[in-house]
Amino acid sequence: MGAEVGVAGVAVPPAAKRRRVVAAKPTAAASGGRRQRPARRPTGVQRLFQACRAVFQGPGTVPAPSEVDLLRAILDRMRPEDVGLSSDMAFFRARDVAQQNPAITHTTIYKSEKFSMVILFLPQNAVIPLHNHPGMTVFSKLLLGSMHIKSYDWADPDPAESGASSPDDQLRLAELVVDDDFTAPCDTSVLYPTAGGNMHRFRAIAPCAILDILGPPYSIEEDRDCTYYTDVPYSEHPVTGTELIGSEQEGRRLAWLKEVDMPRDLKMCPVRYGGPQVSER
């Protein structure tokens, strides 16, 4: 069979011998580099870090309500695995109830002058005494275990004028905000410089891990040191006749707080963070 004649008289080979030419795909070498991989999704702790970096603006600032909602939503979804923890770890299976004041371990994921990301590990029966967070907004997420939280706010920002302090100024009136048990998983709690339970106490009912976001973090140089307190029931103090004792105080859960030195039996031990890292890029 002879060749067919195509357009403009160009000979075309017989159908049986025709070949289909397929354009070759460019190789990695031909494209001038390695084959591009799909971008990895940021880890849970990386998303949290990026949100904190956008929200916290440094000392003297408080996140806006919409920013608080953003961070709270991210923290509510955080799992122990997001920071390298698991309920199968020996620490969370331990049930040593004999020791009354076990050491508390803490690890820092990230810290800057604007905020810090810290995990607290409380063995069963461990207590972080009543203490404050001056000038800070603090987000606390219970990742594992269960604990009791008791927290207060000052009853009046200016106790000298309102009668919210004792005559010798050793006691100052505070209002109870939280006094309850919490078990993971549970919602994130938020405290502010003057509201939400700025002074609080943690007691571990079972071994627990708490993810704390502090904005800004403690700083002795910037007058944000930790102060410890002891609480005295309002009814047990003999102060009477103050302006705060009246109809406007009915129904309020009040107590007197007194500054104390850091308890000698409080043992806080830092350890290296071993979970997923955060990138500042």
C-alpha positions as CSV (number, residue, x, y, z in Angstrom):
1,M,0.0,0.0,0.0
2,G,1.4,3.3,-1.0
3,A,1.7,6.4,1.2
4,E,-1.2,8.8,1.4
5,V,-0.9,12.3,0.2
6,G,-1.6,14.9,2.9
7,V,-2.0,18.7,2.9
8,A,0.3,20.6,0.5
9,G,1.4,17.3,-1.0
10,V,3.3,16.1,2.0
11,A,3.5,12.3,2.2
12,V,1.8,10.8,5.3
13,P,2.9,7.3,6.4
14,P,0.3,4.5,6.3
15,A,-2.1,4.3,9.3
16,A,-0.5,1.2,10.7
17,K,2.8,3.0,11.0
18,R,1.6,6.3,12.5
19,R,2.8,7.1,16.0
20,R,1.1,9.3,18.5
21,V,3.6,11.8,19.9
22,V,3.0,12.7,23.6
23,A,4.7,15.7,25.1
24,A,7.1,14.6,27.7
25,K,6.6,15.8,31.3
26,P,9.4,18.0,32.6
27,T,11.6,16.1,35.1
28,A,12.8,17.6,38.3
29,A,16.2,18.2,36.7
30,A,14.6,19.9,33.7
31,S,12.5,22.2,35.9
32,G,15.6,23.4,37.6
33,G,15.0,22.0,41.1
34,R,13.3,19.4,43.3
35,R,9.7,18.5,42.8
36,Q,7.6,20.8,45.0
37,R,5.7,19.1,47.9
38,P,2.4,20.4,49.2
39,A,2.9,22.8,52.1
40,R,2.5,21.2,55.5
41,R,-0.3,22.3,57.7
42,P,1.0,24.1,60.9
43,T,0.9,22.1,64.1
44,G,-1.6,22.9,66.8
45,V,1.1,24.5,68.9
46,Q,2.4,26.5,65.9
47,R,-1.1,27.9,65.3
48,L,-1.4,28.9,68.9
49,F,2.0,30.6,68.8
50,Q,1.0,32.6,65.7
51,A,-2.3,33.7,67.3
52,C,-0.5,34.8,70.5
53,R,2.1,36.7,68.5
54,A,-0.8,38.6,66.7
55,V,-2.8,39.2,69.9
56,F,-0.4,40.2,72.6
57,Q,1.0,43.7,72.2
58,G,3.2,43.9,75.3
59,P,2.9,45.4,78.9
60,G,0.0,47.7,79.6
61,T,-2.3,46.2,77.0
62,V,-5.3,43.8,77.3
63,P,-6.5,41.7,74.3
64,A,-9.8,42.9,72.8
65,P,-12.9,40.6,73.3
66,S,-12.6,39.3,69.7
67,E,-8.9,38.4,70.3
68,V,-9.8,36.7,73.5
69,D,-12.4,34.7,71.7
70,L,-9.8,33.7,69.0
71,L,-7.3,32.4,71.5
72,R,-9.9,30.7,73.6
73,A,-11.2,28.9,70.5
74,I,-7.7,27.7,69.6
75,L,-7.0,26.5,73.1
76,D,-10.3,24.8,73.5
77,R,-9.3,22.6,70.5
78,M,-5.8,21.9,71.9
79,R,-5.1,18.2,72.8
80,P,-2.3,16.7,74.9
81,E,-0.8,15.3,71.7
82,D,-0.3,18.9,70.4
83,V,2.4,19.4,73.0
84,G,3.8,15.9,73.0
85,L,1.8,14.5,75.9
86,S,-0.3,11.4,76.4
87,S,-2.4,10.0,79.2
88,D,-0.4,6.8,78.8
89,M,2.7,8.5,80.2
90,A,3.8,7.1,83.6
91,F,3.3,10.5,85.2
92,F,-0.4,10.6,84.6
93,R,-0.9,7.0,85.7
94,A,0.8,7.6,89.1
95,R,-1.3,7.6,92.2
96,D,1.1,8.5,95.0
97,V,-1.2,9.9,97.7
98,A,1.4,9.6,100.5
99,Q,3.4,12.7,99.7
100,Q,1.6,15.9,100.8
101,N,3.7,18.5,99.0
102,P,5.1,17.0,95.9
103,A,7.3,19.0,93.5
104,I,5.7,20.8,90.6
105,T,7.4,20.6,87.2
106,H,7.1,23.3,84.5
107,T,8.4,23.7,81.0
108,T,8.5,26.7,78.7
109,I,7.5,26.3,75.1
110,Y,8.2,29.9,74.2
111,K,8.9,33.2,76.0
112,S,9.3,36.8,74.9
113,E,8.7,40.2,76.5
114,K,5.1,40.1,75.2
115,F,3.9,36.6,76.1
116,S,5.0,33.2,77.3
117,M,3.7,29.6,76.7
118,V,4.2,27.3,79.7
119,I,3.1,23.9,80.7
120,L,2.6,23.1,84.4
121,F,2.8,19.4,85.6
122,L,1.1,18.9,89.0
123,P,1.4,15.4,90.7
124,Q,-1.6,14.3,92.8
125,N,-2.0,16.5,95.9
126,A,0.3,19.2,94.6
127,V,-0.7,22.7,95.3
128,I,0.2,26.0,93.7
129,P,-0.6,28.5,96.5
130,L,-2.9,31.5,96.1
131,H,-0.9,34.0,94.0
132,N,-1.5,36.9,91.6
133,H,-0.8,37.8,88.0
134,P,-0.1,41.6,88.1
135,G,-0.9,43.4,84.9
136,M,-1.4,40.1,83.0
137,T,-4.0,38.4,80.9
138,V,-3.7,34.6,81.5
139,F,-5.3,31.7,79.5
140,S,-5.3,28.3,81.3
141,K,-6.2,25.1,79.5
142,L,-6.3,21.9,81.5
143,L,-5.0,19.3,79.1
144,L,-4.9,16.2,81.3
145,G,-6.1,15.2,84.8
146,S,-8.3,17.1,87.2
147,M,-7.8,19.9,89.7
148,H,-9.6,22.3,92.1
149,I,-9.4,26.0,91.4
150,K,-10.1,28.8,93.8
151,S,-9.8,32.3,92.6
152,Y,-10.5,35.9,93.8
153,D,-10.6,39.5,92.5
154,W,-10.2,42.5,94.7
155,A,-13.6,43.7,96.0
156,D,-12.6,47.3,95.4
157,P,-9.7,48.8,93.3
158,D,-9.2,51.5,95.9
159,P,-9.5,49.9,99.4
160,A,-8.3,53.0,101.3
161,E,-11.4,55.0,100.2
162,S,-14.0,52.2,100.3
163,G,-13.1,50.5,103.6
164,A,-12.1,47.4,101.8
165,S,-9.0,47.0,104.0
166,S,-8.4,46.3,107.6
167,P,-7.3,49.1,109.9
168,D,-3.7,47.8,110.0
169,D,-3.8,47.3,106.2
170,Q,-2.6,43.7,106.6
171,L,-5.8,42.4,105.1
172,R,-7.6,43.4,101.9
173,L,-11.1,42.4,101.0
174,A,-11.6,40.2,97.9
175,E,-14.5,38.5,96.2
176,L,-14.6,34.8,95.4
177,V,-14.8,34.2,91.6
178,V,-14.3,30.4,91.3
179,D,-14.3,27.6,93.8
180,D,-14.8,24.3,91.8
181,D,-13.4,21.1,90.4
182,F,-12.4,20.8,86.8
183,T,-11.6,17.7,84.7
184,A,-10.0,17.5,81.3
185,P,-11.2,18.1,78.7
186,C,-12.8,21.3,79.7
187,D,-13.2,24.9,78.5
188,T,-10.3,27.3,78.7
189,S,-10.4,29.8,81.6
190,V,-9.3,33.4,81.2
191,L,-8.3,35.9,83.8
192,Y,-7.5,39.6,83.4
193,P,-5.5,42.2,85.3
194,T,-8.5,43.2,87.5
195,A,-11.1,40.6,86.7
196,G,-11.8,36.9,86.1
197,G,-10.0,35.6,89.2
198,N,-6.5,37.2,88.9
199,M,-5.5,35.6,92.2
200,H,-5.9,31.9,92.1
201,R,-4.9,28.6,93.7
202,F,-4.5,25.2,91.9
203,R,-4.7,21.9,93.7
204,A,-4.3,18.6,91.8
205,I,-7.0,16.1,92.5
206,A,-5.2,13.7,90.0
207,P,-1.9,14.2,88.1
208,C,-2.6,17.0,85.6
209,A,-1.0,19.1,82.9
210,I,-2.0,22.8,82.5
211,L,-1.1,24.9,79.4
212,D,-0.7,28.5,80.5
213,I,-0.5,31.5,78.2
214,L,0.7,34.7,80.0
215,G,0.6,38.0,78.4
216,P,2.9,39.6,79.3
217,P,4.9,37.1,81.4
218,Y,6.3,37.7,84.9
219,S,9.1,40.2,85.1
220,I,10.8,41.5,88.3
221,E,12.5,44.2,86.3
222,E,9.1,45.5,85.0
223,D,7.4,45.2,88.5
224,R,5.4,42.1,87.6
225,D,6.6,39.8,90.4
226,C,4.4,37.1,91.9
227,T,2.8,37.8,95.3
228,Y,1.4,35.0,97.5
229,Y,-1.6,35.3,99.8
230,T,-3.5,33.5,102.4
231,D,-7.3,33.8,102.6
232,V,-9.3,34.4,105.8
233,P,-13.1,33.9,105.8
234,Y,-14.9,37.3,105.9
235,S,-17.0,36.2,108.9
236,E,-13.9,35.4,111.0
237,H,-12.4,38.9,110.9
238,P,-13.6,41.3,113.6
239,V,-13.7,44.4,111.3
240,T,-17.2,45.9,111.4
241,G,-18.8,49.2,110.5
242,T,-17.1,49.6,107.1
243,E,-19.0,51.0,104.1
244,L,-18.8,47.6,102.5
245,I,-21.0,46.0,105.1
246,G,-24.4,46.8,103.8
247,S,-27.2,45.8,101.4
248,E,-24.9,46.2,98.4
249,Q,-22.7,43.3,99.7
250,E,-25.5,40.8,100.2
251,G,-25.0,37.8,98.1
252,R,-21.3,38.5,97.5
253,R,-18.9,35.8,98.6
254,L,-16.2,37.8,100.4
255,A,-12.9,37.0,102.1
256,W,-9.9,38.8,103.4
257,L,-6.5,38.2,101.7
258,K,-3.2,38.7,103.4
259,E,0.2,38.8,101.7
260,V,2.6,36.1,102.8
261,D,6.1,35.0,101.8
262,M,6.4,32.2,99.2
263,P,5.7,29.0,101.0
264,R,8.9,27.1,101.9
265,D,7.4,23.8,100.9
266,L,6.6,25.0,97.3
267,K,9.0,23.3,95.0
268,M,9.0,24.3,91.3
269,C,11.4,22.4,89.0
270,P,12.0,23.5,85.3
271,V,12.5,20.8,82.6
272,R,13.2,21.0,78.9
273,Y,10.3,21.1,76.6
274,G,10.2,18.0,74.4
275,G,7.1,18.5,72.3
276,P,6.6,20.0,68.8
277,Q,8.6,23.2,68.4
278,V,7.4,26.6,67.3
279,S,9.0,28.6,64.5
280,E,9.2,32.4,64.6
281,R,9.4,32.6,60.8
